[in-house]
Structures are given as C-alpha cells and as structure tokens.
Amino acid sequence: MESKEPIVQIRDLSKSYRRGSQQIKVLEDISFEIAEGEFLALMGPSGSGKTTLLNLIAGIDKSDKGGIVVGGVQITSLSENELARWRALNVGFIFQFYNLIPVLTAIENVELPLLLTGLSKSERTEHAMAVLDLVGLSDRTEHYPGQLSGGQQQRVAIARAIVTDPVILVADEPTGDLDRVSAQEVLSMMENLNTQLGKTVIMVTHDPRAASTAHIVRTLEKGILT
Amino acid sequence: MIFALKLIFKNAFRHKTRTLLTISSVVIALVAFGLLRTVVSAWYAGVAASSATRLVTRNSISLTFPLPLAYKDKIKQVKGVTVVSWGSWFGGIYINEKNFFANFAVDPGSYLKLYPEYVITPEQKTAFLNDRRGAVAGIKLAQRFGWKTGDLVTLKGTIYPVDLDFVIRAIYKGRDKNTDESQFFFNWDYLNESIKKVSPGRADQAGFFIEGISDPLLAPSISAEIDSLFKNSLAETITETEKSFQLSFISMTEALLMVIQLVSFVIIAIIMAVAANTMSMTVRERIGEYAVLKTLGFGSFRIAGLIAGESMVIVMTGCALGIALTYPAAHAFRDQLGDYFPVFNVDGRLFIFYAAASALVGLVAAIFPAWRAIRTPIAEGLRRIG
C-alpha cells in the first residue's frame, strides 16, 4: 500500500467553530496523506473532530486554514458550486442514519446521484440495478426505505454511494445504528469494495470492531491526529 | 426532469393533511376572491350594459323629483335626438317586501325602441303594446316567481298611492351577457291614469327621460342643449350619458366597493402567507434531506427548483380546484343573492388572474424557504438528522 500515490493530501489543516462568543478549535494543524486504495479508520472520542475532518475531506465543510488535495484537485480553493459538482463525481457518502429519501424507492434513491450525470434514464436504471445487485438487494428495488430493515437501508445507501464510481468513499459511523449482524454485513461489504473494487475508504467510527476492518487506524484527540 | 417532477409531487403530498389544508386554504381564498371580484363587476353591470347612444335627463335637484311630461316635446326638437322615452320608478311591492325587484312605468313603444337588448318575440311585443295593463318581466324574474304570459300580477304602490294589477304580456331575454333579466316594466299611461284618480297633482309627471341620439360624439353638446332648454324653470334638468347616470348610483357606494376591492387583494396576500408558512415548515423539517442532496452534489439551483416546484404544485393544485369551484360557488351565490345582483356573471378573465396570482404566490412562498435550505451549511443540516 505504501508504494501507491496518495489520493488525499492534507496540509496544516485547522478548523474552529464559534459557539456564542467562544471560538472552539476542532482541528489544529493536521497534516497527513491517504494512499489510493487505502481503508482508513478515524477513531477518537466524541467531539474530537473526526466527523469534521471527514466532512472537510469530502468537501462538505470549509476549513479555516490549510489545504486538501483529493485526486489531484485542491478542493479548498473550489467555490460552492464547483465543490458540489466535484462531490457528485468523486465522493461516495455513507451516513450513520442511512439518509435515504423516504418518498423514493430503493432504486430511485440509488438513481439520485446519477441525475447529475449525463446518463439516460435506461442507463441510470441499468447502473442502479447493477449496484443494488452488488449489495444483494436486487429483490428490493421497489421497496421504500420504510419497508426495509436498518441493514438493508444501509446497503441501499452503500449502493447509492458507489453508483457514480467515486474516487473515495467516506463513511460516518456506518454501523452506529445497526445490530451486530447487520453491522458485520455492512463492514464486509465495505471491505469488499476496498479489496475487490479498489475503492479508497475513509471511515469514522467509535467501534473498535469496525475499525479493525480498516488497514490503518488513526486517532484524533482534541483536534490533533496521532 | 421526469424524476425531478416525480420527487416534487411525492414531496408535495408527503404530509397529506397539511398539504390538503393548504390547498383548501388556497381554494377558499381564490373562490372568495373570485366572488368578491364578481360582486364588484355585478355592481358595475349597469354601467357595462349602458349604451353610448342613450342619454338620461332627470331633475337637477334629485332623481326623486319629477319632471313635467311636456318636456318630451321640447326635447324631441333638439338636433341629434332621434327618440325620446320616459318613465317613472314605481317601486311597487309584490306580495311582500322580501320580493324586491326593479319595476318601472315606461312609455312602451319608445322604450322598447331604445332598448333592443331586451329581446321579446314579435307576438308578445304586440300583446304588450296593445294592452294598457300589460307588463313585461325579465326571464330571471319570471323564473323566480314562476310567472308566464297571461298571469295576473298585482304590485302595491309605495311611492304612488295606488295598487296596480297587471297581466304579464311578455317575457324578455337579455341580448347580451350583462343585460339585466330581472326587471319589470309596464305602461306609463296606466300609472298616470291611476294617479289622476287619487292624486291629480302628481299626474303627467315623469321620473326621467331617456333620449336616443344619432351620434355618441354629440352627447355632450346634446346634453348641454337639453339642459339649457329648461334653465331657470321650476324643474331644471341634468342630462348625462346613461353610463354617467349609472355611475352616479355607484358613486354612492364607492367606499364600500373600494373596501371590497381591497379585501379581495388582501386575500391574495393571505394565500401567500399560508403557502409560505407551509413551505417554511416543510423545509425546516427536511433541512437534513436537502443537506443529503447537497452532499450528493445537488447545487443551489436544483435545491431551489425542488422547493419552488413543490410550492407551485401545492398552490397550482389549489388554483385548479379554485377555478373548478368558482362557477358552482357563483351559482349558489346568485341563487341566494340574485335579488341584489341581477347580473352576476363570473368573468372568464378572472381565471387568468387566478393562474398568474397563484404562480406568483407559489414562487414567492418558496423564496425564503429555498434561501434557507441553500444557505444552511451541509454539516449543520446533516446534524439535524437522527
């Protein structure tokens, strides 16, 4: 893995939030790299800045200072609209609470990111079917999220995350809302995506068992990466 | 595009009760707006139906003061006047005061000549002209009381101390949409002869004269000439176009009309507030979902489009139902209050206004919620989930 080019390069990254009159430092001068095809777990106590760091890498939050290069693109210098376009093509998101759109069926949820591509309806359906098949839900395509179990919903979310064939997959506590069996299924799936499809995975987790799936575990404590 | 529309429709009807209540508010408000605008139009119906080739002469003091019948001969001499008719407001009551309708004594031949918009069959016209006790009723009035030709009708005098018995000889239909079909008129000679018997001092006097003129452009000069004929007499006159005459009635209630017009536009503002409130609640509840969409790469324009689309679906559904329900509502309104609004026709152009106002409301109601959804940082939006 070490021989591979870094897909994520972070330099002197700092981020703070304002709470009332207080300025709270969340991340402080963080620098590190993630190699292409890596499976990295970010651990740390609540409030340590794990999700903030993940959000910054995924381009859904802005840093105060420092630079982030993902796949050769300096994302810290992109405008909001440019970032949106970049995310659509380069990042796949897996959330703790799945975040599926409840009024859309499983296949429609998976199709959602493809609306931002130039694919035709039939191509979109074909892609969505393929990834739903990959996560073992080809028989649940017309089910609404409310008709699926937590584990199934998270699998739909994984299908949605990979349907655009993104450069990186970011997962924020992907097993946090699942029972043990479902959590293990989801972790296996992510591991397969990493090992078989070569996807770079960055996962935030509290769970040491989930972290053990990753190749590298980094810990954040009080905004400092160890 | 189809996918986006599907999402918009599904979102719009996600909270069925709230959406249906919002749609109901839009429908009620639009129907109320339509009825109020129709009331205003009904008020002006007399003005709209007035002819540019008819002048009305009345006593300069007030319409309640009569004019000598002999004026007609002098008026006939004025150049440009083609026909002179005259009449008096009888104000009779049919059975009881609840059965109010307009009733006039008129000079039959000249009056019908001046009002071709009252369409009567030749047979009925002849029957009316040949019967001194004959009367003509508008078709709506006849339907209201179940009258048909040959029926006997008695009106109790209020202004004049006589009760008059009539035979319905003709029933007229309006030639135009805005022709009042609820009037009742009868032979002025019959009233005059009856008055002579009980109150001779009030005989041979007309409430007003109506002149037919050859050229509408001559109306000001003819009016001035007629009035100059009776200057410094015991009964000076005011002559004006029929339109001005009708407007003088409306001016008495102008303040009320202005209030109605104002209220009708306040209604539009209310719909806007209701729709904006619904969209605000919706976006507040779904701020996490919009954050997810933004995470997936949906830009500001698309997010705003989804919210505006949802707002438009709700308001335009209300608009469509409002259009569908305005006619039945107007019909019910006319049934109940037709006595006061003999011409109560919904103007089709109202629906263009409905659509334009609804589109505007839909868009305006979405502005603040869309702005909020766009401005909320993704990370903050995602924190609202769970």
Interface residues (C-beta under 8 A of the other chain):
Chain A: T51 T52 N55 A58 I60 D61 E80 N81 A84 R85 W86 R87 A88 L89 F93 F95 Q96 F97 N99 I101 P102 V103 L104 E108 E111 L112 P113 L115 L116 K121 R160 D177
Chain B: I2 F3 A4 K6 L7 K10 N11 R14 G288 E289 V292 L293 K294 T295 L296 G297 F298 G299 S300 P377 I378 A379 L382 I385 G386
